[in-house]
Amino acid sequence: DSLASAYSVLSTDEKKLGVALVDIGGGTTDIIVYYDDGVHHTGVIPYGGDTITSDIAQGVQTTLEQAEMLKCQYGNSKEAQSDTELNIKVNGVGGREPRMISQKDLASFIEPRMREIILFSQSEIRKSDIRGALTFGIVLTGGGALLNNIEDLAYELFGQPSKIGIPNIENNGLADTIRDPMYSTAVGLINFAIDHHDDVEDGSPIMGAFFERIKDFFSNLF
């Protein structure tokens, strides 16, 4: 999946001069390090956006469904940059009364896990055989990259420039729908398929598998 995300998010210059892609998905976080137009390391961390949702659900005693909503609407990667006066209603579960928490309270469950994910990512990046800093630093993508202030937290922990990677696709209205970090992998598959259209016409089984994954993605999206 990290290769597909890299195909949609990273530029040729980034791959040549050095960059690390951190793809924070639902169940895992995938890392891929590029330098000199080649892959120098890949790694997988068994934590992602779903782990953060679970932390919130346990922390505020609510359902996973509501915890996901709280994360997406009010989630912040840095507790210190969260609003103490923004009150958020948490519905009670199993007959319990609803209660109010602040955005800062919510961030207190998010930041520790996000720090852990970033530090594990840093450990994976260091396993590459590249000496010195990566020219283009860190690119964050995937659904987990949508959390507020994640670039600030990444810069603080990585000590390198960090940015959000947006998938690049040229397809009119469709591009507006899926130009979102959470669709980086799917867009990468689409771009790869477009660039290798001749292989599809020749009956390549690999490209056939790619198109099956693309069809599955769009059936879930729409």
trRosetta pair geometry for C-beta under 8 A, 3 or more apart (Angstrom, degrees):
i j d omega theta_ij theta_ji phi_ij phi_ji
1 4 5.6 -54 -153 37 39 111
1 5 6.3 39 151 -19 70 105
1 23 6.6 -160 121 115 101 153
1 25 6.8 10 131 -56 153 148
1 30 5.5 171 79 -15 99 164
1 185 4.8 -25 -162 -119 90 133
2 5 5.5 -51 -145 38 35 113
2 6 6.2 41 153 -23 66 104
2 21 6.3 147 -167 96 97 118
2 23 5.2 -166 -107 15 77 137
2 30 3.7 -146 -60 139 109 125
2 31 6.7 -23 -120 63 154 11
2 32 4.1 154 146 -29 127 119
2 42 6.1 163 69 -142 144 107
3 6 5.6 -52 -148 34 31 113
3 7 6.6 38 151 -26 62 102
3 32 6.6 140 -71 -95 54 161
3 39 7.7 -36 -100 -83 97 144
3 42 7.9 -26 -52 -106 89 140
3 188 7.4 157 116 156 53 145
4 7 5.6 -50 -155 26 33 117
4 8 7.0 15 154 -6 63 105
4 184 7.6 129 114 129 81 73
4 185 4.6 60 98 -153 121 67
4 186 7.7 54 148 -46 130 15
4 188 3.5 140 168 96 65 130
4 189 5.1 -1 -149 -53 128 76
4 192 6.9 -83 -126 -12 77 137
5 8 6.2 -69 -156 42 34 100
5 9 5.6 0 162 2 73 124
5 21 6.3 166 107 159 112 140
5 23 4.7 131 45 -98 173 139
5 30 7.3 141 21 79 139 126
5 32 7.9 158 68 20 103 130
5 141 5.6 165 -176 92 125 140
5 142 7.1 -25 -119 -58 150 84
5 165 7.5 86 166 108 101 140
5 167 7.8 -95 -147 -87 64 101
5 184 4.0 44 -135 130 90 115
5 185 4.9 -35 -64 -77 84 63
5 188 5.3 -108 -70 -27 18 147
6 9 6.2 -73 -125 50 26 94
6 10 4.8 -13 -164 11 72 125
6 15 7.6 93 176 -88 115 111
6 21 5.2 -153 -88 2 90 165
6 32 5.6 -73 -55 83 135 145
6 34 7.0 136 -153 -46 137 130
6 188 6.9 68 51 -122 43 142
7 10 7.7 -10 -60 40 12 90
7 188 3.8 108 63 -154 102 98
7 189 7.9 109 71 -50 138 30
7 191 5.6 -180 139 79 105 121
7 192 5.3 -3 168 -58 161 101
8 167 4.0 -6 149 -139 125 93
8 168 6.0 177 -178 38 66 65
8 169 6.9 -18 -145 -52 108 91
8 184 5.3 179 76 -163 125 65
8 185 7.7 -147 19 -80 134 10
8 187 4.0 101 -135 102 152 101
8 188 3.7 -108 -18 -69 103 70
8 190 7.7 56 -91 50 122 88
8 191 5.4 159 -91 7 79 138
9 21 6.5 119 84 -127 133 128
9 139 6.2 152 142 148 124 140
9 141 5.3 -85 -100 -64 161 156
9 165 3.7 41 -167 169 129 125
9 166 7.0 143 -125 63 85 24
9 167 5.8 -58 -72 -91 76 55
9 168 7.2 147 -100 -1 29 88
9 184 5.3 0 -49 -145 120 119
9 188 7.4 -41 -8 -71 79 109
10 14 4.7 -126 -165 84 92 132
10 15 5.6 98 141 -53 127 92
10 19 6.1 167 -132 85 120 146
10 21 6.2 -86 -55 -67 121 127
10 34 6.7 110 178 13 162 155
10 139 6.6 177 -86 39 87 165
10 165 7.2 -25 -60 -136 62 135
11 14 4.7 102 55 3 78 102
11 15 7.2 -146 94 -2 44 86
12 15 5.9 -60 -152 38 32 109
12 16 6.3 26 154 -17 67 110
12 37 7.5 2 -164 -106 74 101
13 16 5.7 -60 -144 39 32 109
13 17 5.8 -1 170 6 71 116
13 136 7.5 117 118 -55 88 139
14 17 6.7 -70 -131 50 21 89
14 18 7.7 -87 -175 75 52 27
14 19 4.1 1 178 -18 97 149
14 34 6.8 70 129 78 78 134
14 135 7.9 -159 -132 82 50 102
14 136 4.6 -70 -127 46 85 167
14 139 7.3 29 -167 -34 150 139
15 19 6.7 -61 -75 33 36 112
15 34 4.2 -69 -136 161 65 146
15 35 7.9 -139 176 -69 46 13
15 37 5.2 62 128 -113 104 50
15 38 7.9 114 171 -3 97 23
16 34 7.9 -13 -23 144 21 110
16 35 7.8 32 170 -166 21 36
16 36 6.3 28 -155 -123 54 22
16 37 4.9 6 -93 -52 70 84
17 35 7.6 -48 134 -136 15 66
17 134 8.0 108 124 -178 70 67
17 135 3.9 -43 143 43 108 152
17 136 6.2 97 88 -20 105 100
18 34 6.9 -180 -129 96 29 67
18 35 4.5 19 -95 -105 78 91
18 130 6.3 133 -127 -161 119 152
18 133 7.7 123 123 127 145 52
18 134 3.8 -154 146 -149 107 72
18 135 4.4 114 55 13 102 84
18 136 6.2 164 89 22 62 79
19 33 7.7 -176 94 -149 41 53
19 34 5.4 2 56 56 80 102
19 35 8.0 166 19 -72 49 63
19 134 5.6 133 -90 167 26 129
19 135 7.2 -55 -58 64 72 76
19 136 4.1 -23 -86 75 103 113
19 137 6.8 5 -128 63 73 36
19 138 7.6 148 -167 -101 72 19
19 139 5.9 25 174 -8 119 111
20 31 6.6 -7 -177 -165 101 95
20 32 7.3 167 -155 85 57 41
20 33 4.8 -18 -105 -103 84 78
20 34 7.6 -176 -84 22 36 67
20 121 7.8 131 147 163 129 103
20 125 4.8 -1 -124 -119 156 122
20 128 7.9 -146 -94 -8 109 148
20 134 5.8 -165 -16 -19 90 171
20 137 7.4 -73 33 150 88 36
20 138 5.3 -27 71 -110 98 68
20 139 7.1 178 87 25 46 72
21 30 8.0 -3 111 107 95 85
21 31 7.0 160 84 -151 59 45
21 32 4.9 -3 54 57 105 89
21 33 7.8 -162 22 -76 67 34
21 34 7.4 43 -10 -6 101 105
21 139 5.0 -25 -108 71 68 104
21 141 6.6 -17 -167 19 97 113
21 165 6.7 3 -133 -25 97 163
22 29 6.4 0 -176 178 85 110
22 30 7.8 160 -157 82 39 46
22 31 5.6 -6 -106 -103 67 82
22 118 7.6 36 -171 -117 164 65
22 121 4.8 27 -120 -155 126 149
22 138 6.1 4 -1 -170 116 104
22 139 7.1 170 24 83 70 49
22 140 5.2 -23 70 -108 101 65
22 141 7.4 150 81 26 52 63
22 142 7.9 -90 125 17 60 120
22 145 8.0 136 95 -79 89 110
22 154 7.8 -174 47 -128 149 130
23 29 6.6 162 82 -162 53 57
23 30 4.4 -12 60 60 111 93
23 31 7.5 -163 22 -72 76 34
23 32 7.7 24 -6 6 112 98
23 141 5.2 -21 -110 76 71 90
23 142 4.4 113 -176 -42 62 121
23 184 6.5 -136 -128 81 110 140
23 185 7.2 89 -167 -59 142 99
24 29 4.9 -13 -109 -112 61 99
24 48 5.6 155 -175 -144 67 80
24 49 6.2 104 146 -45 96 87
24 117 6.6 56 -115 163 114 146
24 140 6.8 3 -3 -167 111 92
24 141 7.4 172 24 87 71 36
24 142 4.1 -178 61 83 51 131
24 143 6.8 -108 103 64 84 57
24 144 2.8 -79 124 56 128 129
24 145 5.6 147 38 -40 114 73
25 28 5.6 16 58 64 113 62
25 29 6.7 -179 24 -91 72 41
25 30 6.7 36 -7 -2 115 98
25 48 4.8 -35 79 -148 58 151
25 49 6.7 -102 134 9 29 103
25 142 4.8 -99 -67 -149 51 131
25 143 6.6 67 -141 24 38 95
25 144 7.1 -48 -2 -6 10 107
25 185 7.6 24 -95 -26 120 137
26 48 5.3 79 116 110 15 134
26 49 5.1 -56 -116 56 45 104
26 50 4.7 54 173 -32 77 106
26 143 6.6 32 -65 40 70 137
27 46 7.7 -37 156 -160 78 60
27 48 5.3 46 80 33 12 132
27 50 5.5 1 -85 24 53 135
28 44 5.3 -9 179 -170 136 99
28 45 6.3 149 -167 74 76 52
28 46 5.9 -43 -110 -117 87 35
28 47 7.2 65 -129 46 41 23
28 48 5.1 2 39 -39 9 125
29 44 7.3 149 77 -159 48 51
29 45 4.3 -9 58 56 99 109
29 47 6.2 -11 -3 79 109 66
29 48 5.2 168 -49 -90 72 81
29 117 5.4 119 -28 -162 160 108
29 120 7.4 114 68 88 132 117
29 121 6.3 -75 132 -75 134 108
29 142 7.4 -165 -124 54 70 166
29 144 7.1 -48 -96 37 102 155
30 42 7.4 -14 -175 -168 90 93
30 43 7.5 164 -157 87 49 48
30 44 5.5 -17 -105 -105 69 75
30 45 7.9 -151 -68 23 27 74
30 142 7.9 139 34 -61 89 142
31 41 7.4 -13 119 116 103 95
31 42 6.6 158 89 -157 64 45
31 43 4.5 -3 57 57 111 91
31 44 7.4 -159 21 -72 78 31
31 45 7.2 60 -17 -14 109 100
31 121 5.3 160 -82 -144 130 83
31 124 4.5 116 66 107 157 142
31 125 6.3 -112 -179 -62 137 76
32 39 6.2 -53 -169 -135 101 105
32 41 7.4 175 -148 92 40 55
32 42 5.0 -3 -104 -106 76 83
33 39 7.1 104 73 -161 56 60
33 40 4.8 -61 102 65 104 95
33 41 4.4 23 34 49 119 91
33 42 7.5 -148 18 -68 72 43
33 125 5.7 130 -78 -136 125 71
33 128 4.2 -82 90 -70 159 150
33 130 6.8 -139 159 1 130 131
33 134 7.5 -124 -151 -90 96 138
34 37 7.3 4 -177 -123 105 16
34 38 6.9 158 -150 78 70 27
34 39 6.2 -44 -97 -97 67 49
34 40 6.9 143 -123 7 15 91
35 38 6.7 -32 72 60 54 74
35 40 5.1 10 28 -25 104 136
35 128 7.4 123 0 164 126 137
35 130 5.0 144 -33 -94 163 130
35 134 7.2 -117 -82 -121 105 90
39 42 6.4 0 178 -44 125 100
40 128 4.2 67 120 -154 113 111
40 129 5.9 -130 -170 38 114 77
40 130 5.7 73 129 -37 169 102
41 124 6.8 169 139 162 125 79
41 125 7.1 147 80 -131 137 33
41 127 5.3 143 -143 92 149 91
41 128 3.7 -120 -6 -82 129 84
41 129 7.6 148 -48 -2 107 66
43 121 7.9 162 83 -131 122 52
43 124 3.5 -135 53 -148 158 131
43 127 6.9 101 -56 44 134 139
45 48 7.7 139 92 -59 90 74
45 117 6.3 139 114 -141 151 70
45 120 4.6 107 -119 121 137 134
45 121 6.4 -76 -23 -67 145 69
45 124 7.0 -113 -51 -33 101 139
47 51 4.4 -39 -153 7 82 166
47 113 6.8 -151 177 -173 135 98
47 116 6.7 -1 80 108 169 111
47 117 5.3 -130 99 -90 118 94
47 120 7.2 108 36 37 119 155
48 51 5.8 118 50 7 41 101
48 52 7.7 -85 123 0 37 93
48 117 7.4 105 -97 -120 35 136
48 142 7.5 -89 -153 154 112 143
48 144 6.0 -131 -171 -43 72 136
49 52 5.6 -54 -154 34 40 111
49 53 6.4 43 149 -21 69 103
49 71 7.6 133 -169 144 91 151
49 142 7.5 -156 -30 143 117 107
49 143 5.0 -28 -46 94 161 111
49 144 4.4 -149 -68 -71 93 90
50 53 5.4 -50 -150 35 37 116
50 54 6.4 40 151 -20 66 103
51 54 5.7 -53 -151 35 32 112
51 55 6.5 37 149 -22 64 103
51 113 6.0 -175 122 -168 105 136
51 117 7.9 154 69 -68 136 117
52 55 5.5 -50 -150 32 35 115
52 56 6.5 35 152 -19 65 102
52 71 6.1 112 121 -126 110 141
52 75 7.7 64 149 -142 133 141
52 109 7.9 119 -166 129 72 87
52 110 5.7 42 -160 -129 114 76
52 113 5.1 176 -96 95 76 144
52 114 6.8 37 -96 -58 128 83
52 144 7.1 129 4 -122 141 105
53 56 5.8 -54 -152 34 32 111
53 57 6.4 34 151 -21 66 106
53 64 5.9 62 145 -158 114 81
53 67 4.9 117 -171 116 73 111
53 68 4.8 7 -130 -80 129 74
53 71 5.7 -85 -93 -15 74 152
54 57 5.6 -51 -146 34 34 114
54 58 6.4 27 158 -12 66 106
54 64 6.8 -10 -91 -113 61 101
54 67 7.3 105 -79 117 17 158
55 58 6.1 -61 -151 41 28 105
55 59 6.0 26 155 -21 65 115
55 109 5.0 166 135 172 101 97
55 110 7.2 148 91 -87 129 41
55 112 7.8 -163 -166 69 153 101
55 113 5.2 -144 -24 -37 162 144
56 59 5.6 -60 -141 39 28 112
56 60 6.1 -11 174 13 68 109
56 62 7.6 -34 133 53 84 108
56 67 4.0 148 94 -159 109 105
56 70 5.9 -175 170 80 144 125
56 71 5.8 -143 -18 -60 162 101
56 75 8.0 -75 -78 -98 146 106
56 106 6.8 20 -130 -154 110 82
56 109 5.0 127 -94 113 58 141
56 110 6.9 17 -70 -66 103 83
57 60 7.2 -72 -135 51 17 81
57 61 7.8 53 168 -117 51 10
57 62 5.6 -111 -136 73 62 67
57 63 6.4 -53 -134 136 113 15
57 64 5.0 -26 -78 -86 152 54
57 66 7.6 118 -106 67 85 81
57 67 3.8 -77 -63 -44 79 153
58 61 7.4 16 -169 -75 26 47
59 108 7.6 174 -170 93 147 89
59 109 3.9 -118 1 -99 170 138
60 67 7.2 161 50 -101 112 91
60 70 7.4 -9 40 57 157 178
60 90 5.2 -125 161 -131 126 161
60 101 6.0 -80 -121 -28 123 157
60 105 7.6 96 -90 135 108 113
60 106 7.3 -7 -53 -103 137 74
60 109 7.2 -94 -27 -24 91 158
61 90 7.8 96 70 143 72 137
61 93 6.7 -144 150 30 79 118
61 96 7.3 -47 133 97 124 168
62 66 4.5 -84 155 80 126 126
62 67 5.6 156 86 -57 105 84
62 70 7.6 93 71 -15 152 139
62 90 5.3 -114 -65 -173 137 107
62 91 6.7 97 -133 64 115 69
62 93 5.8 159 -132 -33 45 123
63 66 4.8 89 57 12 87 97
63 67 6.7 -146 95 -7 44 89
63 93 5.9 150 -44 -100 83 129
64 67 5.4 -54 -142 38 32 116
64 68 6.4 38 156 -24 65 102
65 68 6.0 -53 -155 30 27 111
65 69 6.8 26 149 -15 61 105
66 69 5.4 -52 -152 36 40 115
66 70 6.3 42 150 -21 69 103
66 90 7.0 111 146 -149 135 74
66 91 6.1 -135 -113 40 156 104
67 70 5.6 -51 -147 35 33 112
67 71 6.3 37 152 -21 64 105
68 71 5.7 -52 -148 35 31 114
68 72 6.3 24 157 -15 65 109
69 72 6.0 -59 -144 40 29 105
69 73 6.0 7 165 -3 67 116
70 73 6.4 -67 -136 47 23 97
70 74 5.6 -43 -171 44 63 109
70 75 6.9 100 129 -58 63 84
70 88 6.6 96 -134 162 102 144
70 90 7.2 8 -82 -100 140 93
70 106 6.0 -144 162 -134 115 133
71 74 7.6 -74 -107 58 8 66
71 75 4.1 29 -163 -59 52 134
71 106 7.9 -171 -88 177 50 118
71 110 7.0 142 -124 -96 90 123
71 147 7.5 -54 179 -98 87 100
72 75 6.5 30 -42 4 13 117
72 146 7.4 9 -134 108 71 132
74 86 7.2 178 -144 130 117 132
74 88 5.5 -22 -68 -93 175 146
74 103 5.3 -133 178 -115 109 94
74 106 5.7 53 114 77 114 168
75 106 6.6 -117 -104 141 51 121
75 107 7.4 126 -162 -91 50 69
75 110 5.5 138 -156 -98 95 159
75 147 4.9 -73 121 -127 114 92
75 148 6.6 163 101 16 62 89
76 79 7.3 130 100 -85 110 31
76 81 6.3 -149 175 88 130 88
76 82 4.4 165 68 -89 153 100
76 103 6.1 62 -1 166 129 106
76 106 7.2 95 26 94 88 101
76 107 4.3 -34 72 -94 98 119
76 110 6.6 137 69 69 46 146
76 111 7.8 -12 107 -59 72 95
76 147 6.7 140 -130 177 17 92
76 148 4.5 -37 -113 71 72 112
76 149 5.7 36 -166 28 84 119
77 107 7.4 -1 69 -145 5 100
77 110 6.3 -107 -108 131 39 116
77 111 6.0 104 174 -101 46 72
77 114 4.9 -114 -142 117 94 170
77 147 4.7 103 -50 125 96 123
77 148 6.4 -160 6 83 81 53
77 149 4.8 -149 50 87 95 86
77 150 4.4 122 -28 -84 157 63
77 152 7.4 160 82 60 118 90
77 153 4.6 -107 135 -9 125 145
78 81 4.3 44 92 24 116 107
78 82 6.9 -174 95 -31 60 85
78 107 6.7 -13 93 -172 25 135
78 111 6.0 84 -112 -104 28 122
78 148 8.0 -98 28 110 82 83
78 149 4.5 -85 14 127 109 143
78 152 6.0 -40 -31 89 146 122
78 153 5.5 -168 -64 -66 98 104
79 82 5.5 -51 -154 12 37 122
79 104 5.8 73 -166 -158 79 74
79 107 4.2 163 -98 116 62 116
79 108 5.3 63 -108 -77 131 62
79 110 8.0 160 -65 60 80 88
79 111 5.0 -80 -27 -13 93 150
81 148 7.7 -143 109 131 117 108
81 149 5.1 141 78 -95 146 160
81 152 7.1 69 -17 74 159 158
82 86 7.7 -106 171 39 80 121
82 102 7.4 119 136 134 112 95
82 103 4.4 -155 -178 120 103 96
82 104 4.2 156 98 -88 117 58
82 106 7.2 -167 -158 61 150 85
82 107 4.1 -149 -48 -9 153 148
83 86 3.7 66 96 -7 126 112
83 102 6.9 -135 104 180 65 98
83 103 4.5 51 53 43 80 133
83 104 6.7 -133 78 -37 29 86
84 102 5.2 9 -157 177 43 155
84 103 7.5 -103 -71 53 21 81
84 104 4.7 0 -91 -9 66 141
85 102 7.0 15 -38 -133 10 117
86 102 6.1 103 66 -160 62 72
86 103 4.2 23 71 -16 121 116
87 100 4.9 -8 -169 -171 106 122
87 101 7.5 144 -152 75 59 26
87 102 6.2 -46 -95 -96 51 61
88 100 6.7 139 67 -157 40 66
88 101 5.4 -31 63 68 96 76
88 102 7.0 121 12 -134 91 13
88 103 6.5 104 -24 -68 122 62
88 106 6.5 17 40 -41 153 133
89 98 5.8 12 -174 169 96 128
89 99 7.8 161 -151 88 56 26
89 100 5.9 -37 -96 -98 55 72
90 98 6.2 169 85 -160 49 77
90 99 5.5 -15 59 64 100 73
90 100 7.2 165 14 -100 82 20
90 101 5.8 34 -19 2 123 109
91 98 5.0 -42 -123 -103 38 105
92 95 6.9 -59 133 109 123 20
92 96 3.5 -153 -166 92 110 73
92 97 5.0 141 -64 79 147 10
92 98 4.9 -107 -22 -62 86 47
92 99 7.2 87 -72 -11 86 79
93 96 5.7 8 52 33 49 115
101 105 4.1 -116 -177 80 104 143
101 106 6.0 118 120 -50 125 82
102 105 4.7 110 53 -1 72 98
102 106 7.3 -134 99 -1 45 84
103 106 5.5 -52 -152 36 39 114
103 107 6.3 41 150 -21 68 105
104 107 5.6 -52 -146 36 32 113
104 108 6.7 44 151 -32 61 98
105 108 5.7 -49 -160 18 33 117
105 109 7.8 22 149 -9 59 98
106 109 6.3 -63 -170 33 40 104
106 110 6.6 26 143 -13 71 114
107 110 5.2 -64 -143 43 43 110
107 111 5.6 42 165 -28 81 106
108 111 6.7 -35 -123 27 24 108
108 112 7.8 25 173 -13 49 103
109 112 7.4 -60 -161 30 25 103
109 113 7.6 8 155 -1 57 114
110 113 6.4 -78 -163 44 34 102
110 114 5.9 24 156 -16 75 117
110 147 6.9 175 176 -148 137 142
111 114 5.7 -62 -139 42 31 109
111 115 6.0 36 161 -23 68 105
111 153 7.3 -157 -137 -113 86 143
112 115 5.7 -54 -150 34 28 113
112 116 6.5 30 152 -20 62 105
113 116 5.4 -52 -151 34 36 115
113 117 6.5 37 151 -20 67 102
114 117 5.6 -49 -147 34 36 113
114 118 6.3 32 155 -16 66 106
114 144 7.7 170 -115 -180 95 114
114 147 6.9 -116 -100 81 146 163
114 150 6.9 -117 -167 -120 139 92
114 153 6.2 29 127 132 123 160
115 118 5.9 -58 -147 40 30 108
115 119 6.1 26 157 -17 66 110
115 153 7.0 -109 -83 -176 71 121
115 157 6.7 167 -141 -80 74 147
116 119 5.9 -57 -142 39 28 108
116 120 6.3 27 158 -16 64 108
117 120 6.0 -58 -148 39 27 109
117 121 6.3 30 151 -22 63 108
117 144 7.4 -88 141 163 167 156
118 121 5.4 -53 -148 35 32 115
118 122 6.4 38 151 -24 65 102
118 153 6.6 -158 -35 133 162 101
118 154 5.9 -152 -129 -108 133 67
118 157 4.8 88 128 83 131 153
118 158 7.0 -102 179 -47 109 89
119 122 5.4 -45 -147 31 34 116
119 123 6.7 39 150 -21 62 100
119 157 6.2 -98 -72 -175 72 134
120 123 5.5 -49 -153 31 35 115
120 124 6.7 36 149 -18 64 102
121 124 5.7 -54 -153 35 35 112
121 125 6.3 37 150 -22 67 105
122 125 5.6 -51 -146 34 32 113
122 126 6.5 35 154 -22 63 106
122 157 6.5 -123 -46 142 141 101
122 158 5.9 -164 -95 -103 110 71
123 126 5.8 -55 -153 33 30 114
123 127 7.2 40 148 -30 59 99
124 127 5.7 -48 -163 17 39 117
125 128 6.2 -35 -176 4 47 112
125 134 8.0 -77 -174 -26 124 134
125 138 7.9 -59 -90 -98 158 101
130 134 6.8 51 123 -80 152 82
133 137 7.5 -12 174 -86 103 66
133 160 6.0 168 -155 -108 110 116
134 137 5.7 154 86 -79 102 19
134 138 7.6 104 68 -54 136 55
134 160 6.5 49 51 -164 93 154
136 139 7.3 4 132 -42 109 103
136 161 7.2 -83 -177 79 40 120
137 158 7.1 102 -166 127 96 138
137 160 3.9 173 -130 147 96 104
137 161 3.6 -157 -17 66 160 75
137 162 5.8 -118 143 -68 128 46
137 163 7.6 100 85 1 120 85
138 154 5.7 -140 95 166 144 125
138 158 5.2 -56 -23 -159 145 176
138 160 5.6 114 -13 89 96 112
138 161 7.1 -178 30 95 71 50
138 162 4.3 -14 71 -108 106 85
138 163 7.6 159 90 23 63 55
139 162 7.6 174 -83 -155 24 60
139 163 6.0 -21 -115 69 67 81
139 164 7.7 68 -164 -177 68 11
139 165 4.1 62 170 -55 110 118
140 144 7.9 -97 179 97 107 86
140 145 4.2 156 137 -117 99 116
140 150 6.2 -154 134 128 166 122
140 151 7.0 -147 26 -87 136 68
140 154 6.0 -127 -49 -69 134 161
140 162 6.2 36 -17 -179 109 104
140 163 7.2 -166 26 94 83 32
140 164 5.6 -45 74 -107 93 54
140 165 6.4 -180 73 5 34 88
140 181 7.4 3 122 -145 72 148
141 145 5.2 -57 -127 -8 15 156
141 164 7.0 111 -88 -171 60 61
141 165 3.8 -53 -64 65 112 109
141 166 7.8 -170 -115 -62 105 22
141 167 7.6 98 -153 -51 135 78
141 181 4.5 -157 -154 -154 66 98
141 184 4.4 55 159 -47 133 162
142 145 5.4 112 60 -7 63 102
142 181 5.8 -26 40 150 19 100
142 182 6.3 43 -177 -109 37 48
142 184 6.2 -72 -63 28 50 126
142 185 7.8 40 -97 -25 80 101
143 146 6.0 -41 -174 6 49 116
143 181 6.8 167 -77 102 24 93
143 182 3.8 48 -81 -107 77 103
144 147 6.4 -18 -179 -9 57 110
144 150 7.6 137 143 -120 74 156
145 150 6.0 -159 -149 91 50 156
145 164 5.3 138 160 -132 120 92
145 165 7.2 -46 -179 38 173 74
145 181 4.4 -93 68 152 123 163
146 150 7.9 70 64 0 15 141
146 180 7.7 8 -82 -176 123 95
146 181 6.0 -169 -56 52 83 122
146 182 6.7 -17 -32 -43 128 102
147 150 4.7 96 76 -51 92 116
149 152 4.7 -39 -169 34 81 119
149 153 6.2 82 134 -21 84 96
150 153 5.6 -54 -148 39 38 111
150 154 6.1 41 153 -22 69 106
150 164 7.6 86 76 -81 113 100
151 154 5.7 -54 -145 38 30 112
151 155 6.3 31 156 -19 65 106
151 162 5.0 177 -151 102 71 104
151 163 6.4 22 -122 -111 123 32
151 164 6.5 -79 -66 -38 112 86
152 155 5.9 -55 -148 36 29 109
152 156 6.4 32 153 -22 63 107
153 156 5.6 -54 -149 34 32 115
153 157 6.4 12 160 -5 66 110
154 157 6.3 -67 -144 45 28 97
154 158 5.5 5 169 1 70 119
154 162 3.8 155 106 -153 123 172
155 158 6.4 -58 -119 51 22 95
155 159 7.4 83 178 -88 52 16
155 160 7.2 -129 -129 70 61 36
155 161 7.0 -1 -110 -127 102 26
155 162 4.9 -135 -61 18 75 113
156 159 7.8 -6 163 -65 17 55
158 162 6.1 117 44 -61 140 119
164 181 6.0 -85 -177 -66 101 135
165 181 6.3 102 77 -117 66 98
165 184 6.4 52 110 -108 108 140
166 179 5.8 28 177 180 110 85
166 180 7.4 -24 -140 -100 83 12
166 181 6.3 -75 -100 -66 51 72
167 178 6.7 -41 76 135 133 89
167 179 6.2 -146 68 -129 80 50
167 180 7.3 -11 25 51 105 36
167 181 7.3 152 -16 -107 85 32
167 183 5.7 -92 17 95 148 85
167 184 4.7 -174 -63 -110 108 56
167 186 7.9 -16 -114 68 171 71
167 187 3.6 103 175 58 144 157
167 188 7.0 -110 -129 -42 115 71
168 179 7.9 39 -100 -122 32 95
168 187 7.3 139 53 151 34 136
168 191 7.5 54 85 -83 77 145
169 174 7.2 -69 119 110 128 99
169 175 5.0 -164 90 -111 87 87
169 178 6.7 7 38 85 143 110
169 179 7.1 -144 38 -79 92 80
169 187 5.0 -120 -45 -151 124 112
169 190 6.3 21 -118 92 133 132
169 191 6.4 -127 -100 -65 86 99
170 175 6.3 -3 -125 -77 21 141
171 174 4.2 -33 112 64 115 116
171 175 4.9 148 53 -45 70 89
172 175 6.3 144 63 10 19 102
173 176 5.7 -51 -161 28 45 112
173 177 6.9 42 147 -21 70 104
174 177 5.5 -56 -157 32 41 115
174 178 6.5 -7 164 14 74 109
175 178 6.9 -82 -143 53 26 80
175 179 5.6 38 166 -44 70 109
176 179 6.3 -39 -127 13 23 113
177 221 7.9 96 150 166 123 133
178 183 4.2 -116 -167 123 92 167
178 186 6.9 -94 -164 90 137 120
178 187 5.9 163 135 -71 121 108
178 221 7.6 -17 -86 -144 110 157
179 183 7.7 -62 -64 59 8 126
180 183 5.1 73 65 11 85 104
181 184 5.7 -9 -164 -37 50 111
183 186 4.9 -57 -167 48 78 113
183 187 5.4 78 131 -26 93 102
184 187 6.0 -61 -144 40 26 107
184 188 6.2 31 156 -24 63 108
185 188 5.7 -56 -152 33 29 115
185 189 6.7 29 152 -18 63 103
186 189 5.7 -53 -155 33 34 112
186 190 6.5 34 149 -19 66 104
186 213 7.9 -154 -118 139 70 94
186 214 6.9 117 -160 -122 82 64
186 217 4.3 143 -124 -159 125 159
186 221 8.0 110 -174 -47 172 134
187 190 5.4 -51 -149 36 37 114
187 191 6.2 36 153 -18 69 104
188 191 5.8 -53 -143 38 30 109
188 192 6.2 32 156 -20 64 107
189 192 5.8 -54 -146 37 29 112
189 193 6.3 30 154 -20 63 107
189 210 5.5 -179 -163 -167 96 92
189 213 5.6 -110 -150 98 159 118
189 214 5.2 -165 122 -73 122 91
189 217 7.4 149 58 -9 141 149
190 193 5.8 -58 -151 36 29 111
190 194 6.4 29 153 -20 65 105
190 214 5.8 115 -80 -124 73 125
191 194 5.7 -53 -147 35 32 111
191 195 6.2 26 157 -14 66 109
192 195 5.9 -60 -147 41 29 107
192 196 6.1 -6 163 11 66 115
192 210 6.4 -114 96 -154 116 148
193 196 6.3 -76 -139 56 24 88
193 197 7.0 65 154 -80 61 64
193 200 6.8 49 -163 -54 85 135
193 207 6.5 120 -124 -156 79 94
193 210 5.3 -180 -78 126 101 128
193 211 6.1 110 -125 -77 140 78
193 214 6.4 -36 -20 -41 156 151
194 197 6.1 -6 -161 -51 33 103
196 199 4.4 -15 166 21 99 123
196 200 6.9 112 117 -24 78 87
196 204 7.8 -54 151 45 118 156
196 207 6.0 -145 114 -99 118 125
197 200 5.6 -51 -159 29 42 114
197 201 6.7 39 149 -16 70 102
198 201 5.7 -53 -151 36 38 111
198 202 6.4 33 151 -16 67 107
199 202 5.6 -60 -150 40 34 110
199 204 4.1 -8 166 -5 94 146
199 206 7.4 -34 153 69 134 100
199 207 4.7 147 111 -36 107 146
200 203 7.8 57 174 -60 32 19
200 204 6.3 -69 -83 37 32 99
200 207 4.4 -125 -82 135 73 142
200 208 7.3 135 -132 -66 76 58
200 211 6.8 86 -124 -43 125 133
203 208 7.5 6 -169 -50 49 120
204 207 4.2 68 81 14 112 106
204 208 6.6 -171 95 -14 57 83
205 208 5.2 -50 -147 32 37 119
205 209 6.6 40 154 -21 66 99
206 209 5.9 -55 -159 32 32 110
206 210 6.7 35 145 -20 64 103
207 210 5.2 -46 -149 31 42 117
207 211 6.4 41 153 -18 68 101
208 211 5.9 -55 -151 36 32 108
208 212 6.6 36 149 -22 63 103
209 212 5.6 -50 -151 30 35 115
209 213 6.7 35 152 -17 65 102
210 213 5.9 -58 -157 35 33 110
210 214 6.5 33 148 -19 67 105
211 214 5.3 -49 -145 35 39 115
211 215 6.3 41 155 -20 67 102
212 215 5.8 -52 -149 35 31 111
212 216 6.5 34 152 -20 63 104
213 216 5.7 -52 -149 34 33 113
213 217 6.5 38 151 -23 64 103
214 217 5.7 -52 -153 31 33 114
214 218 6.6 21 156 -11 66 105
215 218 6.1 -58 -146 40 32 103
215 219 6.2 33 156 -22 66 108
216 219 5.8 -57 -147 35 29 112
216 220 6.6 24 156 -14 63 107
217 220 6.1 -67 -158 38 29 106
217 221 6.2 23 152 -20 68 112
218 221 5.3 -53 -138 38 38 112
218 222 5.9 -6 175 17 73 108
219 222 7.2 -70 -131 56 20 78
